[in-house]
Each structure stands twice: as structure tokens, then as C-alpha cells.
Amino acid sequence: MGTQISPVMAQWLDTAPQWILDLPKGLSDFCYKIFKCFIFDDRYMMFVKGLGNTLILTFFALLIGIALGVIVSLVRVTWDKNGLEMKSGPRKFFLGLANLVCRIYLTVIRGTPVVVQILIYYFVIMTSSDKITTGIVAFGINSGAYVAEIMRSGIMSIDGGQNEAGRSLGFGYVSTMRYIILPQAFKNVLPALANEFIVLLKETAVAGYIGLPDLAYAGSIIGGNTYEYLIPLVFGVALVYLILVMFFTWLVGRLERRMRANER
Amino acid sequence: MNASTLIKVNDLKKYYNGEKIKALDGVTAEILKGEVVVVIGPSGSGKSTFLRCLSLLEIPTDGHILFNGTDITDEKTDINLHRQKMGMVFQHFNLFPHMTVLKNMTAAPIKILKKSKAEAEAQAMALLKRVGLEDRANAYPSQLSGGQKQRIAIVRALCMNPDVMLFDEPTSALDPEMVGEVLDVMKQLAHEGMTMVVVTHEMGFAKEVGSRVIFMDEGKIVEENSPATIFENPQSDRLKSFLAKVL
């Protein structure tokens, strides 16, 4: 009875240059495993598409998160600063209501795991949407809660005199926020926002729970197909996340230095 | 109301914590066009609160403020419109640290008065020249000394062409050697006929430039007179003991 060789092994023996096959056993085995996990059957495409999905999820969730975060933080700050002194009337009522909604949002989103949230969106709330949309909504709404608290701390860190100076020049409340408070607050919280962005990028890895083929999902699928786990998970997934995070950290560092150049 | 009256304050009250703290307890005053009114008094006497109420940075509990004939304490009044006509200078300057000196000065004229950038900058440069800081136009506030910051804060307020300038202890946060340069700018402004309300501890300034001095204590105006009378011939015991301590 002749030895059965797998199609992967057959193609490997067929295509690999002789000098690689002649390498010491450990090294040539390693090359074989790389071939098996990435090249055979165009398996690398799963990683490429997964990376694409991860970046799409992160990018759009980030946009939603920042938009939501800024709005929620403004409602919270406005209420905390002015709410109690406002005269009763429809304006106080609506601001109070908006503040209540924001607080419930923050409590619920920050109080439950993002995995549970995405499962609820997928199976309960957005059953007719595609997975990418569901993922973007889930991670965007989740990130918004954290961005809101970061922005709130930034706004509160700005000296009250800045608001008074803006108002006394004739700027309204909204213009003072926009031209005077928010630019300074944003600069102060940039490191914290960058951290939230990195957390978000890595957190999208749980999208696999709803079968969304992101980068981490690709790693586990290839692992399951090949019974090789070290190479796809470490080199196909972990290393790519690490490089992405290092790249974005560098980028934010540059932005931060440019914004700080004005001072001192 | 007299034709030359710019601000009329009627029975102004500001309470905190219900009625426990009476920062202002019924202040009535009148400020005429071109006057330099200096407000003095011990700390906690309500003089800063009085000034901050004039530009509604504090909302009065009770009473009325008429500015150019309009009741600005009325809820229906657009306070932003009136604040444009009231320049305010703070103890801690409150320049915008993320903007250059020029941007600090032109932001409000461009965004609020819809002036062109060129027009606003020309006006700002002319004002900077007057206070001898035209070479710092592109500096950031953190690169300036305290005295320079306060001079910039004054001309920033002037960029809105206000009818009155309110000064809230403008020299209290300065090194002693920088007080002079700020007071000089304020004197120059007074001589040009600007209406000014100045809360200060600089008695020399009050004597030299003030057209009237208001002495406040415990949220009330205790004495109000010409500087000569206030300093040479004080009437109330409270003012006498105050002057004995500060002069």
C-alpha cells in the first residue's frame, strides 16, 4: 500500500523550489506550513478580505462614534452646567429629556459587553440588515458612549474663563463651544481618543460572533481548515493587528505634535 | 432717563444658595457716557459680582439693568447682541490659547460682525500698534508676558467697538512691574473718552483717572463720590477703616 499524500503536499512538492525542500527539516516544514495556510487555494485572500472588513468596520464605527460622542457629551455638559439654573419651560424640559436619554444610553452601552450588543443587533434588532451594516452600527454606537465620556472630560477641563471670554465678546453658547471650547478640548483628549480608536480597532474582532468575516475570523477559519493554528493566528492575525496599531499610534503622535506646536 | 446715561442699574440683587449668601443686596447706580467709574471695596463686597452682572455673566436674582435704554435683564432681550457692545477684561486675561494674538482679536469681528478678514486684521493691527505690540501679532498667548496678555485682552475687546469697557481686577494677577503698562493703556483709553467701569485695588488709578468712585461693602453701595472726596474726605466709618488699611 503506497503512502497517501494530501493535495496540499502534492502541490507543495510540485511548486516549491528544490533549495527550499533541501533546507533542514524544521525550516522546510515551516515553509510548507506557510504555503498551506496562505498560498494554497489562495487562502491569503481570506486574510486580505478580512483585513478589509476590519478596516471598514473600524472606520465607519469611528465616524459614528465621534459624531454620537460629541453630541452626547454636549448634551451632558450643557445640562450639568446650566440645567439646574434654567427657568422651567419647554427648553428645560427637552434638554432634561435629552440628558436623561443620554444617561440611559451611556449606562446601558457601557454596562453590557459589546459581544452581547452585537448579537442582539444581529438576532433581534437588525435582522434584515447585512452583517457589515450591523457591525458598523453596533461598534459605532458602542464607541460613541466611550467617546462621549472622553469628550466630556475634555470640555470640563477647559477653564470657565474661556467660556466667559467667548460669551462676553458676543459669541452665543453654540459658537463659543464650536470656536473656543471644542478645539481646545479636542486637543487635550487626543491621546485618550487615540486609545479609544485602538481599542475599537481590536474590538471589531468579536464581529466573528455573527459570522462577519473580519481579520480574526479569517485566522480561526484557516486554523480550523488546516489544523495549523500558530501560523495563521500569529502571523496572519496578531502581527497584522500589531502593525496596524503601531502605524496608527505613530500617525496620532504626529498629529498631536503638530497641534501642540502652538504652545510653549 | 437722562440722555447721556449709558447704563442704569436698579435695585440689583444676586443671591446664592436660596437667600443665604447675598452677594448683591440692592444696588442702584447710573453710568454716564464717557465716565470712568471705579469700584472699590474689600474682597467679598460684591464688586466683581456687580460687574459680572452688568454683562450678565451672572444672572441677577432680581432688579433691572438698562443698557442703551434696553432692559437686558428681560428674558426676551438678545443678550449676545448687547454683550458685543460691552467689552470685558478679566483678571486672568482669558486669551484663547489655541489662537494667535491676531486670531484672538479678529475671531469675533469676523464671525459675529461679518467683517472681512482684511478689514478685521487691519483694525486689529492698528490697535496692536497703539499698545506697542504689533510685532507680537503672530505669537501665541503662551509666548507673552502677563502684562502683554492683558494689553492684548483689552484690545481684543476693543475690536468689537464697544460702548463701554468693563474691567474686573485687570492688574491683580500681574507681577508688580507689569501693572504700569496695563494701567497706561487704560488711562489712554479713558482720555479718549471711553466709558469704563473698573473694579480694582489700584487706588492710584482711581484717584488719577476715575471720574467717580463707588465704595461697596456687603453687597451694597456704601459711598459714592468724586475720587477727591472719597479719598480726602470719606464719610462713612466703613470706608475710613478700609482706606486706612489699603493706603
Interface residues (C-beta under 8 A of the other chain):
Chain A: E85 K87 D159 G161 Q162 E164 A165 G166 R167 S168 L169 G170 F171 G172 S175 Y179 I180 P183 Q184 K187 N262 E263 R264
Chain B: S55 L57 I59 E75 N80 L81 R83 Q84 M86 G87 M88 F90 H92 N94 L95 F96 P97 H98 A107 A108 K111 I112 Y140 S142 A153 R156 A157 M160
